[in-house]
Amino acid sequence: MLTQIIGGICYSPEPLGQQDVWVAGQSVMALGNQDLRGSLVQQVDASDCYVVPGLVDSLAHIIGGGGEGGFRTRTTELKTADAIAAGVTTLVGVLGTDAITRTLTNLLAKAQAINEEGLTCYCHTGSYQIPAKTLFADTMDDLVLIDKFIGVGEVAIADHRSSQPTYQELARLASQARVGGMLSGKAGIVSVHVGPAAAGLELLWQVVAQSDIPRTQFYPTHINRNQSLLEQGWQWLQQGGWIDLTTSCTPEDLAQGEIKCAAALQQAWQRGLDLSRLTFSSDANASLPFFNAAGDFIGLGEGKIQSLYQEMVDAVRLGVPLEHALRAVTLNPATVLKLPHKGRLAVKADADILLIDKASLQLRAVMAKGRWLWSDGRVAVERSSLFFD
């Protein structure tokens, strides 16, 4: 079966204009007008839509997280149907604060389930803590021997929940991730949770200054936590590093100075910064805990995967060109994660495709690896056929 998506305005995420998209199997076969007809060609009219790549979410707590307020504050697992309805076709599962009751084996099993339900899911080994929790002897072994592991993290710095690592410990972990990535042909990226402490990115600057580890080995996230940290992030970006902004935020976060991703992207665009090194991630199903001045737990929110699409749309409504807003949630994260078949609308790329209403910017349909999984509010997931009401 061939699928012909007809007449849409295509973005790769750079604008490609109006043209047809041809899908065969799990891949994009061709772009442009082709004279193919017959019973094996499924035609989809996208004349009122933008045709864009599926979203790439580089940080999701797919088995839940939390626990900072005791066992009853553990957050829920991600539902694959929620990811599909949010336009996310590729995601990376991680552990956070809790690497005791949440385990890497659970993480891998959940990733496999998400893959079986039609999406693409990878994982990072490790968690907030150094030394990193691993399945084999160390981080390098995990990256080389387990195909689903593509990086490490999220490792916590500038946070009272971190293991308070030294720059030498962080450099050693990054060197293992780097060599493990080289040997396995993976990104070997170190995802770094940056907390609210004033130190911010200081530890990363120390590693870069005192070792041979390049700054591109690190992928610091939550950089929109406050304007002070965001300014550090702009400096890190201008020096050639990656930064990631978190789309899940609560009213309490905003009251404490967090910058919405859409506004942060607008700020970067207006300053003329290099938007190719900036990404959004949802932090889906993470705990978003609140602590008082003494560091005592006082409440909890939960990350939402739907926020990734919403912040992309909000950025467009703030005047950011669609191609720049799309880059932050498609091509840029695919690039930092070294997933060349993801995050772009191109021949031989995976057929992960969204149809977006041109007038309202509402999501109309989701294709992942060549299969339609969502259309106008209806989710079709294989798992549903395995259970009885």
Backbone torsions as a table, in degrees:
resi	resn	phi	psi	omega
1	MET	NA	129.1	172.5
2	LEU	-103.6	144.1	175.5
3	THR	-114.8	128.8	177.1
4	GLN	-113.4	111.5	176.4
5	ILE	-93.2	113.4	-164.2
6	ILE	-102.6	130.9	162.1
7	GLY	77.7	10.7	-179.8
8	GLY	-82.5	161.8	172.1
9	ILE	-87.8	115.0	-170.1
10	CYS	-96.0	142.8	173.5
11	TYR	-130.1	139.3	-173.0
12	SER	-116.7	3.8	13.4
13	PRO	-87.2	-5.2	174.9
14	GLU	-67.0	148.6	-175.7
15	PRO	-66.2	133.6	180.0
16	LEU	-113.7	-4.9	-178.0
17	GLY	80.8	-169.2	-178.5
18	GLN	-84.6	121.5	175.1
19	GLN	-162.9	163.6	179.3
20	ASP	-82.5	151.6	174.8
21	VAL	-118.0	127.8	-179.9
22	TRP	-108.9	130.2	-178.5
23	VAL	-120.4	130.9	174.8
24	ALA	-131.4	125.6	-176.3
25	GLY	62.7	-127.8	-177.9
26	GLN	-98.5	5.3	-170.7
27	SER	-126.2	159.7	169.7
28	VAL	-76.2	122.1	-176.3
29	MET	-89.6	-37.5	-176.2
30	ALA	-161.4	157.2	171.5
31	LEU	-123.8	137.4	179.6
32	GLY	111.8	-176.9	-176.5
33	ASN	-80.3	126.8	175.8
34	GLN	-130.6	144.4	-179.0
35	ASP	-98.5	75.9	177.6
36	LEU	-123.8	128.5	179.9
37	ARG	-139.6	166.0	176.3
38	GLY	135.3	177.2	-174.8
39	SER	-69.7	-16.7	-179.3
40	LEU	-92.0	4.8	178.6
41	VAL	-106.7	116.9	174.9
42	GLN	-92.8	121.1	-179.6
43	GLN	-102.3	133.2	179.7
44	VAL	-124.7	120.3	-178.9
45	ASP	-80.1	114.8	179.5
46	ALA	-118.4	27.5	-173.1
47	SER	-65.7	-20.5	177.7
48	ASP	-105.2	20.8	-173.3
49	CYS	-129.0	156.1	160.0
50	TYR	-86.4	139.2	176.6
51	VAL	-110.6	115.2	-170.2
52	VAL	-136.0	165.3	177.3
53	PRO	-68.1	154.0	172.1
54	GLY	-64.3	152.7	-176.6
55	LEU	-75.1	146.1	177.6
56	VAL	-113.3	113.1	-177.7
57	ASP	-102.7	108.4	-172.2
58	SER	-84.1	0.6	-179.2
59	LEU	-154.1	106.0	179.5
60	ALA	-142.4	134.4	178.3
61	HIS	-90.0	78.7	-168.4
62	ILE	-67.2	-22.4	175.8
63	ILE	-105.9	16.8	-179.0
64	GLY	84.1	175.2	-179.8
65	GLY	-152.6	-149.3	173.3
66	GLY	85.6	-155.7	-176.8
67	GLY	98.8	-0.1	-178.2
68	GLU	-63.6	-19.1	177.2
69	GLY	-111.2	23.6	-177.9
70	GLY	101.4	175.5	-173.2
71	PHE	-60.4	-30.8	-178.1
72	ARG	-72.6	-8.5	179.1
73	THR	-101.9	14.4	172.3
74	ARG	-68.2	134.0	-178.1
75	THR	-86.8	168.6	-171.8
76	THR	-84.4	161.6	172.9
77	GLU	-68.9	153.2	172.8
78	LEU	-71.7	135.6	171.9
79	LYS	-91.6	128.3	-179.4
80	THR	-57.2	-37.2	179.3
81	ALA	-60.3	-33.4	177.9
82	ASP	-68.0	-39.2	177.2
83	ALA	-63.8	-44.1	-179.9
84	ILE	-61.5	-47.3	-179.1
85	ALA	-65.5	-18.2	177.9
86	ALA	-94.2	2.7	178.0
87	GLY	79.5	12.2	-179.6
88	VAL	-89.7	119.7	-179.5
89	THR	-110.7	-15.3	176.4
90	THR	-136.2	134.5	179.6
91	LEU	-147.7	160.4	180.0
92	VAL	-121.2	120.8	179.8
93	GLY	-88.8	141.7	-177.7
94	VAL	-138.4	161.2	165.4
95	LEU	-97.5	161.5	179.9
96	GLY	-127.1	-123.3	-178.4
97	THR	-59.8	-43.5	-172.9
98	ASP	-96.9	103.8	173.0
99	ALA	-114.0	25.7	178.9
100	ILE	-109.2	-58.0	176.9
101	THR	-87.1	-16.7	170.0
102	ARG	-104.2	128.8	-172.6
103	THR	-124.9	161.8	178.3
104	LEU	-66.1	-32.0	176.6
105	THR	-65.9	-41.5	175.2
106	ASN	-60.9	-41.7	-178.0
107	LEU	-61.6	-45.6	179.8
108	LEU	-65.7	-38.8	178.8
109	ALA	-64.2	-42.5	178.8
110	LYS	-65.6	-40.6	177.8
111	ALA	-59.6	-41.6	179.0
112	GLN	-64.8	-38.7	177.7
113	ALA	-62.4	-42.3	179.2
114	ILE	-63.2	-40.2	176.4
115	ASN	-63.1	-41.6	179.4
116	GLU	-65.3	-25.2	179.5
117	GLU	-88.5	6.4	168.4
118	GLY	113.2	-12.2	179.6
119	LEU	-95.5	-176.9	175.2
120	THR	-117.6	123.2	-177.2
121	CYS	-132.2	128.8	173.5
122	TYR	-114.0	178.6	179.7
123	CYS	-141.5	162.8	165.9
124	HIS	-109.0	145.4	169.2
125	THR	-83.8	166.3	-179.6
126	GLY	82.9	-169.3	-178.3
127	SER	-164.0	-152.4	178.0
128	TYR	-61.9	-29.7	-163.6
129	GLN	-92.2	150.1	166.2
130	ILE	-122.5	128.1	3.4
131	PRO	-63.4	147.0	-176.2
132	ALA	-73.2	140.0	169.1
133	LYS	-71.7	129.3	-179.5
134	THR	-136.4	167.4	176.3
135	LEU	-89.4	-38.9	175.8
136	PHE	-99.9	-159.4	-171.8
137	ALA	-62.0	-38.2	-178.3
138	ASP	-158.1	-177.6	-177.8
139	THR	-58.8	-42.2	-178.7
140	MET	-59.6	-45.2	178.6
141	ASP	-59.5	-45.2	-178.4
142	ASP	-60.0	-43.3	-178.3
143	LEU	-67.7	-38.6	-176.9
144	VAL	-76.5	-37.9	-168.7
145	LEU	-98.8	-15.3	-178.5
146	ILE	-118.1	113.2	-170.0
147	ASP	-64.4	-31.2	-177.3
148	LYS	-73.5	-21.2	179.3
149	PHE	-80.9	121.6	-179.3
150	ILE	-120.0	-3.6	179.8
151	GLY	-166.9	-167.1	-177.0
152	VAL	-129.6	140.9	173.0
153	GLY	135.7	-171.5	4.7
154	GLU	-85.8	123.4	-179.3
155	VAL	-82.3	131.2	-173.8
156	ALA	-93.8	134.5	169.8
157	ILE	-133.5	164.2	176.8
158	ALA	53.8	38.8	-175.5
159	ASP	-149.1	138.0	-179.7
160	HIS	-67.7	-13.3	177.1
161	ARG	-89.6	-6.0	-179.3
162	SER	-77.2	174.4	176.6
163	SER	-87.6	11.0	179.9
164	GLN	52.3	56.7	-175.5
165	PRO	-71.5	153.6	170.8
166	THR	-84.3	166.1	179.0
167	TYR	-67.4	-28.8	177.4
168	GLN	-65.7	-41.4	178.7
169	GLU	-64.9	-41.4	179.8
170	LEU	-67.6	-38.7	177.8
171	ALA	-63.5	-40.7	179.9
172	ARG	-64.8	-42.6	177.3
173	LEU	-62.9	-43.2	-179.6
174	ALA	-64.5	-35.5	179.2
175	SER	-67.3	-38.8	176.0
176	GLN	-63.6	-44.0	179.5
177	ALA	-63.2	-40.1	-178.4
178	ARG	-64.2	-49.6	-178.9
179	VAL	-68.5	-39.3	176.5
180	GLY	-60.4	-39.1	176.5
181	GLY	-65.6	-41.7	178.5
182	MET	-60.7	-47.4	-175.9
183	LEU	-67.0	-29.0	-176.0
184	SER	-102.6	-3.1	-178.1
185	GLY	71.0	29.3	-178.5
186	LYS	-115.3	175.6	-178.9
187	ALA	-66.2	-40.5	-175.4
188	GLY	58.6	29.6	-176.0
189	ILE	-71.7	149.9	173.8
190	VAL	-107.3	106.1	177.3
191	SER	-77.2	123.7	-173.3
192	VAL	-116.7	113.6	172.0
193	HIS	-74.0	117.7	178.4
194	VAL	-103.6	116.0	-177.9
195	GLY	-82.2	-170.2	-173.6
196	PRO	-86.5	-1.6	-178.2
197	ALA	-63.8	152.6	-174.5
198	ALA	-62.2	-23.7	-178.7
199	ALA	-60.4	-30.4	176.8
200	GLY	52.7	-121.6	-175.6
201	LEU	-90.2	9.3	-174.2
202	GLU	-53.0	-42.3	-177.9
203	LEU	-63.3	-37.5	179.0
204	LEU	-67.1	-40.3	177.4
205	TRP	-63.4	-36.5	177.3
206	GLN	-63.0	-45.4	-179.9
207	VAL	-59.2	-46.5	-178.4
208	VAL	-63.5	-39.4	-177.9
209	ALA	-73.9	-32.5	-170.8
210	GLN	-105.6	3.1	-178.3
211	SER	-142.2	179.2	177.2
212	ASP	-93.3	5.9	-179.6
213	ILE	-73.4	124.0	178.4
214	PRO	-73.5	151.4	-178.3
215	ARG	-62.7	-23.8	180.0
216	THR	-70.4	-8.2	175.7
217	GLN	-73.3	-17.7	-176.4
218	PHE	-105.9	147.6	-178.3
219	TYR	-133.7	77.3	-176.3
220	PRO	-71.9	137.0	-176.9
221	THR	-123.1	169.2	-175.5
222	HIS	68.2	28.5	-174.4
223	ILE	-69.6	-17.4	176.7
224	ASN	-89.7	21.6	-177.4
225	ARG	-62.3	-35.9	175.1
226	ASN	-161.0	167.9	-175.1
227	GLN	-66.3	-34.0	179.3
228	SER	-62.3	-46.8	177.9
229	LEU	-66.6	-36.4	179.1
230	LEU	-62.9	-37.6	177.1
231	GLU	-64.5	-39.0	174.0
232	GLN	-62.2	-40.0	178.5
233	GLY	-62.0	-41.6	178.0
234	TRP	-61.6	-38.9	178.5
235	GLN	-65.7	-44.1	177.9
236	TRP	-59.6	-43.1	179.6
237	LEU	-63.7	-44.4	-178.5
238	GLN	-65.9	-22.1	177.1
239	GLN	-88.4	4.8	174.7
240	GLY	102.7	7.2	-179.9
241	GLY	-91.1	169.5	173.3
242	TRP	-92.7	148.9	168.2
243	ILE	-136.6	149.9	-179.8
244	ASP	-125.9	135.4	178.8
245	LEU	-109.0	143.4	-174.0
246	THR	-98.6	123.9	-175.3
247	THR	-81.9	-26.0	178.5
248	SER	-76.9	120.2	174.2
249	CYS	-150.1	150.8	-175.9
250	THR	-106.3	164.9	174.2
251	PRO	-56.8	-34.1	178.3
252	GLU	-66.0	-39.2	177.0
253	ASP	-60.7	-46.1	-179.3
254	LEU	-63.1	-38.3	179.2
255	ALA	-64.7	-26.6	-179.5
256	GLN	-93.3	8.0	172.1
257	GLY	106.5	3.8	178.6
258	GLU	-65.0	143.5	-179.7
259	ILE	-100.8	125.4	176.4
260	LYS	-59.8	144.1	-178.2
261	CYS	-55.7	-42.6	-179.0
262	ALA	-59.2	-42.9	179.8
263	ALA	-69.5	-36.3	178.2
264	ALA	-66.1	-41.5	178.0
265	LEU	-65.3	-40.6	175.8
266	GLN	-58.7	-42.7	179.1
267	GLN	-60.7	-46.3	179.9
268	ALA	-63.6	-41.5	-179.9
269	TRP	-64.3	-43.6	-179.5
270	GLN	-67.6	-28.0	178.3
271	ARG	-83.8	-6.2	179.8
272	GLY	74.0	28.2	-179.3
273	LEU	-78.0	165.6	-179.5
274	ASP	-75.9	100.8	-175.9
275	LEU	-76.9	-6.2	179.4
276	SER	-77.4	-7.3	-178.1
277	ARG	-113.4	18.3	-177.5
278	LEU	-121.6	135.2	179.4
279	THR	-132.5	160.9	168.5
280	PHE	-109.5	146.8	166.3
281	SER	-139.5	157.6	-172.0
282	SER	-86.7	-26.5	-169.8
283	ASP	56.7	35.8	-174.5
284	ALA	-55.6	136.9	175.3
285	ASN	62.9	11.7	171.7
286	ALA	-73.4	157.2	167.8
287	SER	-78.6	137.9	174.4
288	LEU	-115.6	78.3	-171.5
289	PRO	-78.2	154.3	174.7
290	PHE	-115.2	133.0	178.9
291	PHE	-124.0	146.9	175.7
292	ASN	-80.9	-176.5	-176.0
293	ALA	-62.4	-25.1	179.7
294	ALA	-86.1	-1.0	-179.3
295	GLY	85.9	12.9	179.6
296	ASP	-86.1	139.1	178.8
297	PHE	-66.9	130.8	179.7
298	ILE	-128.6	-7.0	179.8
299	GLY	175.6	173.7	-171.1
300	LEU	-149.5	136.1	166.2
301	GLY	-114.0	178.1	-179.3
302	GLU	-135.7	134.0	179.3
303	GLY	-64.5	145.6	-177.5
304	LYS	-122.2	126.9	-179.0
305	ILE	-67.8	-25.4	178.8
306	GLN	-63.5	-21.5	-177.2
307	SER	-66.0	-23.8	-178.1
308	LEU	-64.0	-49.3	179.1
309	TYR	-66.3	-41.6	-175.7
310	GLN	-63.2	-41.4	-179.9
311	GLU	-69.3	-32.8	174.4
312	MET	-61.3	-46.7	179.2
313	VAL	-64.7	-43.0	-179.2
314	ASP	-62.0	-35.3	177.6
315	ALA	-63.2	-41.3	177.4
316	VAL	-62.8	-40.5	-179.9
317	ARG	-69.1	-18.8	175.0
318	LEU	-87.9	1.6	176.1
319	GLY	104.0	-2.2	177.4
320	VAL	-71.6	129.6	178.9
321	PRO	-56.2	143.6	-175.1
322	LEU	-54.8	-39.5	-177.6
323	GLU	-64.4	-33.2	178.6
324	HIS	-73.6	-40.6	177.5
325	ALA	-64.2	-40.3	178.9
326	LEU	-65.7	-40.1	-178.7
327	ARG	-54.5	-39.4	-175.7
328	ALA	-64.7	-20.5	-176.1
329	VAL	-121.5	7.6	-179.7
330	THR	-133.9	-85.0	-173.0
331	LEU	-65.1	-42.5	-176.1
332	ASN	-62.6	-52.3	177.4
333	PRO	-63.6	-34.5	176.9
334	ALA	-63.4	-34.3	180.0
335	THR	-70.6	-48.1	-178.7
336	VAL	-65.0	-30.9	179.5
337	LEU	-87.7	0.4	-179.9
338	LYS	55.3	54.9	176.6
339	LEU	-119.5	78.9	-172.1
340	PRO	-65.8	-17.7	-179.8
341	HIS	-90.3	2.8	-177.7
342	LYS	-118.3	160.8	170.1
343	GLY	75.7	13.9	-178.8
344	ARG	-148.7	153.2	175.5
345	LEU	-103.9	98.3	-173.1
346	ALA	-155.3	155.1	177.7
347	VAL	-60.2	132.5	-179.0
348	LYS	79.6	-6.3	172.1
349	ALA	-73.2	158.6	175.1
350	ASP	-60.5	141.9	-179.7
351	ALA	-81.5	68.5	172.3
352	ASP	-102.8	105.8	-166.2
353	ILE	-136.1	137.0	174.0
354	LEU	-113.9	142.2	168.2
355	LEU	-106.5	123.6	-176.2
356	ILE	-120.3	127.5	179.1
357	ASP	-60.0	126.2	-175.7
358	LYS	-65.8	-33.7	-175.4
359	ALA	-80.1	-45.1	-173.1
360	SER	-101.3	-15.4	-172.4
361	LEU	63.3	19.4	174.7
362	GLN	-78.9	146.3	178.2
363	LEU	-72.8	129.3	-178.0
364	ARG	-106.1	-36.0	-177.9
365	ALA	-159.0	153.8	-179.1
366	VAL	-131.6	125.3	171.6
367	MET	-113.9	135.7	175.8
368	ALA	-131.1	125.9	-179.0
369	LYS	49.0	42.2	172.8
370	GLY	85.1	3.1	-179.5
371	ARG	-118.3	134.2	174.3
372	TRP	-73.0	120.1	-178.5
373	LEU	-111.0	-13.0	-176.5
374	TRP	-154.2	137.8	177.6
375	SER	-152.5	118.6	175.4
376	ASP	47.0	49.5	174.0
377	GLY	91.4	-1.4	-179.2
378	ARG	-110.1	128.5	-179.3
379	VAL	-104.8	132.4	174.7
380	ALA	-116.5	105.0	-179.0
381	VAL	-121.2	134.9	-176.0
382	GLU	-55.5	-34.5	-175.9
383	ARG	-57.0	-31.0	-175.9
384	SER	-61.6	-27.5	-178.2
385	SER	-79.1	-6.7	-176.3
386	LEU	-94.1	-7.1	-174.0
387	PHE	-123.7	148.6	177.4
388	PHE	-104.2	147.5	175.8
389	ASP	-72.6	NA	NA
